[in-house]
Amino acid sequence: MPGIITLLTDFGLADGYVAAMKGVILGLNPQAVIVDVTHEVPPQDVGYAAYVLATVFAHFPPGTVHVAVVDPGVGSARAGVAVQGAEQYSVAPDNGVLSHVIAAGHATAVRLSEPRFWRPEPSRTFHGRDIFAPVAAHLSLGVPLAALGEPLADLVRLPRSEPERRPDGAWVVHVIHVDRFGNLITDLRPDPAWLDRLAGAQVGSFVINAVAGTYADVPSRSPAILTGSGGYLEIAVRDGSAAAEFQAGVGDQVLLFPL
């Protein structure tokens, strides 16, 4: 039976960890279509993984199973979970990696407590291979969510920042992600009319005045304020890295000034 299973990890590709997970999945469902989202999440960076998963989740068809394994607490008391929402499934440690996915809408979750859907004698240090991969394969074969364990009402969520408006009319937004191009992605989802009323931004001591529609609207090595493909406002430097140019990263504030 075909089924789509995506994999997102911080394992890299230098070792055999990803291949081991794929082998387990294919051993249970040889017809599974496995899609690598990325295996280059910075080690143990749960927030980075949560954001990346959110950027791809909605673009897969109903029934897709997403496996996200960035798991600093592997082998500890943290739960493993399977979640159903928006006609798709997610399998992951309950450590906040599903924060953006569950925030997007109603989700039903179970704690992975049924060992019959795991590999025998799972390693305490590789739940990706021994628990999450086989659970994902069983879901892709039609095993119902409820069979995997008992319901779980509250999932761990990462702290979430929100844009703030100051008394002087300026906005304070926060960097929630830095992509591989060095773009500073913030927690603000502006509409086009909002951008038309934006005069500029400040990152640390740096002031940016160019509000653009795309990166090519500004000269090479110049900064720009624009809406990225994920719908969030971002600060970019064409042919460069805004993170390096402005010495900024996740958690830093950006001031936005209206006209």
Sequence and secondary structure as in RCSB ss.txt:
>XXXX:A:sequence
MPGIITLLTDFGLADGYVAAMKGVILGLNPQAVIVDVTHEVPPQDVGYAAYVLATVFAHFPPGTVHVAVVDPGVG
SARAGVAVQGAEQYSVAPDNGVLSHVIAAGHATAVRLSEPRFWRPEPSRTFHGRDIFAPVAAHLSLGVPLAALGE
PLADLVRLPRSEPERRPDGAWVVHVIHVDRFGNLITDLRPDPAWLDRLAGAQVGSFVINAVAGTYADVPSRSPAI
LTGSGGYLEIAVRDGSAAAEFQAGVGDQVLLFPL
>XXXX:A:secstr
  EEEEEEES  SSSSHHHHHHHHHHHH TTEEEEEEES S TT HHHHHHHHHHHHTTS TT EEEEE  TTTT
SS  EEEEEETTEEEEEESSSTTHHHHHTS EEEEE   GGGS SS  TT HIIIIIHHHHHHHHTT  GGGGS 
B            EE TTS EEEEEEEE TT  EEES    HHHHHTEEEEEETTEEE  B SSGGGS TT EEE
EE TTS EEEEETTS HHHHHT  TT EEEEEE 
